[in-house]
Structure formats: structure tokens, C-alpha cells
Amino acid sequence: MLAHPLTRRSRLLAAATLIAATGVTVLAPAAAFADTTPAAVAPAAAAPAAKADENAAKPLAATLETAPGQAPITRGGEGATMKLTVTNNSDQEQQYHPAISVTPLGTAPTSWSWIDFSAKEISGAEESYGVQTFGSSGFTGYVLPKNAMTFRTFTVPARTTYSWSVTVKVRAALPADNTAVKLTLLNDRDNSTNSAPINLPVAAHTEALFQHFSPSDGTIKFDQPWETDISLLNNGATITSPITPTLRYPETDAVLKLDVQRPDGTWAPIVGANNTWQLPSVTGGIAKGESYHYKARLSLVSLTGTGTFFSGWLSLMPNTDQGTIDVAEGALVKVDGYRATPTPQPEPTPTATTPAPTTAPTDTPSTAPTGTPTAAPTTARPSATTTAAAPVTVPSATPSATAGAKVVAAAYNSGSQAGTTTTTATGATGTLASTGAGDSVAMFGTAGALVLLGSGAVLYAKRRRSQTQG
């Protein structure tokens, strides 16, 4: 009874040894390895069921649906308004961060202004709005609490439903070959089931003209014009009639001049007023998906006000004889009126002014004495025949000074010791020297006393000498 199991086991070991030694793969019957196969191996067909279980475990259910009978949208038209709904099926509050990705099914737009996105709460949710974002993967519109940043979420209470109204519009910048756009509902919290994407048809529209500037910004100076290429694109139905666009820069104190390049490369001036110019007509119209180009040059002619720096948007006017132009993207143009060498201004005519009278002392008299001296200045001793000293009068420092005016020492200096100055006055028979700062009246009195004493001494000496000789 024991020999049979041992024999079977040895045969199995021998077979395994042979496979390992030769490297040959051998397909063995399933029964031979029944005792070594794990009992709990899930079949491959169970993957969809696992995904279903994962979605069933998410607490939120979100849907995006269009209105019944939604018509194709048009460039520049009303767009499509849809309803976004989320329901919290759990017994706990949940965070919800909804967003909608809009992807053109044709050529990708090169302009950011090809779409408009907005949102508004309907029920349950707090006041809401939509925010447009553009990334490497295209456009995404977020539904957010009012004035919140893009990372902000909604808090959905347990067993509660929130709903919003979401509007998507496409503009003339959407390339002409796009006949539909795809809308995909997103939630980066990954705690909700999301409804399937929606393909929204886009119809060709006659009024789908769009402007584009290249470059779209620049600066104009007196000695530096600015050039740009103005493109008028038609992303709608073909237009066969002439189109006459009008170019405009905001009215400022800067007067600009416009030139448009001819096919031969020369420049043609365009007559305009108030920084507004009618461009040459596109006589043959513009086919669907085609564009017409103007090469424009703007120059600064003059400044009419006091300002020297201005900034504004250069743009085509929205209305033409063949419908409207989408003017969402203009060119930001700065005007710099500063001149490195200012324009010469006439010199003002000098006018004579009469200096105000002053009695402030100065180091040097501003005018000569007005009187005429009766005797030449001298430093000699007085004559022995002099019997009395004449009154001394010093002229004022002002041109209008007259005899009897207030006496001011010519060499007076309030800050330091003055230098020596000699002044001769009308009616004086001698000279008066001032050798420093001091009281002028006291000085004049002392000088007079010295003159009298000197005269008396001379007379006394003469009389004494006469008596001795006699």
C-alpha cells in the first residue's frame, strides 16, 4: 500500500529534474498540479466588475447634461447652457471640486480668447462663479465658490444634492475646421462618479471675423515708429463681398500717423482723424478659414497736451459692412513723447526792477557817496588854524540816501571783525577811519573831541611860545 504513492512522487520529482536540467517547457495536465495551484485566483473577466465596485464605493454622483433639444452652437453666438448636479449618497459631508474640460475636435486654437465659460448656482450650493484656465492640455473651466481661488472646494452635506447652471460659448478665434467640441466633467478629489463626455456641435456662422496683431505690443516715439501685422481671419462661412475695416487708437494728447505697406513694399499714408483710420477695402472678401493681412506703421506726429506718456489698445472697430469683428485681442501700444533734446524755448525778456530800500549792513558799500566832498581826503594832521570841527555825516548804503539819513558804518560786519574802510562825507573837513566793529555814534563823538583837544593844544603851545619870546 505504501509503495504506490512513493513511486508516483519519485516520478514527479524526476520529471521536474529533467525540465530544470534541459530548459524545455513542458505542458503538463492540470490534474497533475492540482495540489499546488492556489485556490483563490480571480479570473481576468472580473476586472469590469471590480471597476463597477470602485465607482459604487464613491460617495458622490455627478452629472453634466445639456438642455433638451440643444441646437449647435455658433462662433460668437449664445452658446450652450447645461446643468451640473452632484449628490452626496454617504452619511458624511464630502468635498467636491468640479471642473469641465472643453476640447476642440479639429485644429487646436492658438488664441486664448476662443471660449467663454461661466457658472452660477441653482440650488443647495453657495454663491458660485466660473473661472477660465488655460494649460498645456487645453481649456478647463472651474466651478467655484464666489471669488475663491481655483483650489477651493464645495462642502456637500450628507444626503444632499447641489446643482449649478454652466454656460459654454465659442468665439470667432475657434479655427474654422472645428465642427464640435467635447465637454468632459472632472473632479480631482476623485470621490465622485462622473457622467460620460458630451460632444457639442459647432455650426459655421457668417459673422466669424477675428483680428490678430503680430507683434501685439510695442512703443512709439518721435524718432521710432512701430510696425505690426494686422490679420483679419474668417473662421465662419465664406464672405464674397468687400470688407472695409476701421483701425482705431484711443484719443489722447498724442497725434499719430498711419502708413500701410503696398504690395511693392512702399508705404502709403492713410488719412484719418482723432487716431481713427479706414483701412483699404478687402475687395474680394475672405473665404472660410482664410485671412487677409495689413502691414501697418504708426508714427508719433505731435503732442497736444502736457503729458508725454500714454498707453492704450490698438484695435479694429467691431462693426463692418459685412458683420462684426471679434476684437477680444487688440495690441497694447505705448506712446513715449519724451525728447532726449528738448525743443528750444524762447528766453524770457528781462524786466527792470527797483531794489527795495535796505539798511542792513554790508562789508562793501553798494554805491558811492551821493555828496561831493568839499576837501580832498587826507591823513595829515589838522591845520593849526582850524578853530572847530565840522559836523560829520556818513552816507547810507542805499542809492536813495540823503544827508540826515540814519548813519550806518560801511565796514560793519556782524559775523567778524571788519577791515579798515575810509569814508568821506559831504561837508566834512577831515577824514574818519573805522578800524573795527563798534558803536558809530560813540566813535564820531570821540573823534570830534580829539579834534577839539588837538586844536586847543596847538593854540596853547603857540601862545606860550609867543610869551617866552616876548
Sequence and secondary structure as in RCSB ss.txt:
>XXXX:A:sequence
MLAHPLTRRSRLLAAATLIAATGVTVLAPAAAFADTTPAAVAPAAAAPAAKADENAAKPLAATLETAPGQAPITR
GGEGATMKLTVTNNSDQEQQYHPAISVTPLGTAPTSWSWIDFSAKEISGAEESYGVQTFGSSGFTGYVLPKNAMT
FRTFTVPARTTYSWSVTVKVRAALPADNTAVKLTLLNDRDNSTNSAPINLPVAAHTEALFQHFSPSDGTIKFDQP
WETDISLLNNGATITSPITPTLRYPETDAVLKLDVQRPDGTWAPIVGANNTWQLPSVTGGIAKGESYHYKARLSL
VSLTGTGTFFSGWLSLMPNTDQGTIDVAEGALVKVDGYRATPTPQPEPTPTATTPAPTTAPTDTPSTAPTGTPTA
APTTARPSATTTAAAPVTVPSATPSATAGAKVVAAAYNSGSQAGTTTTTATGATGTLASTGAGDSVAMFGTAGAL
VLLGSGAVLYAKRRRSQTQG
>XXXX:A:secstr
  HHHHHHHHHHHHHHHHHHHH       GGGGTTTS S    GGGHHHHHHHHHHT SEEEEEEE TT   EET
TS  EEEEEEEEE SSS EEE EEEEEEESSS  SSGGGEEEEEEEEESS SEEEEEEEETTEEEEEEEETT  T
T  EEE TT EEEEEEEEEE TTS TT  EEEEEEEETT  EEE   EEEEEE  S  EEEEEES EEEEBTTB 
EEEEEEEEE SS B S B  EEE    SEEEEEEEE TTS EEEE EETTEEE   BTT B TT EEEEEEEEEE
EEE SS  EEEEEEEE SEETTEEEE SS EEEEEE   SS                     SS SS  SS  SS
    S   TT  S        SSTT  TTS    TT  SSS    EEE  TT SS EEE SSS HHHHHHHHHHH
HHHHHHHHHHHHHHHHHHH 
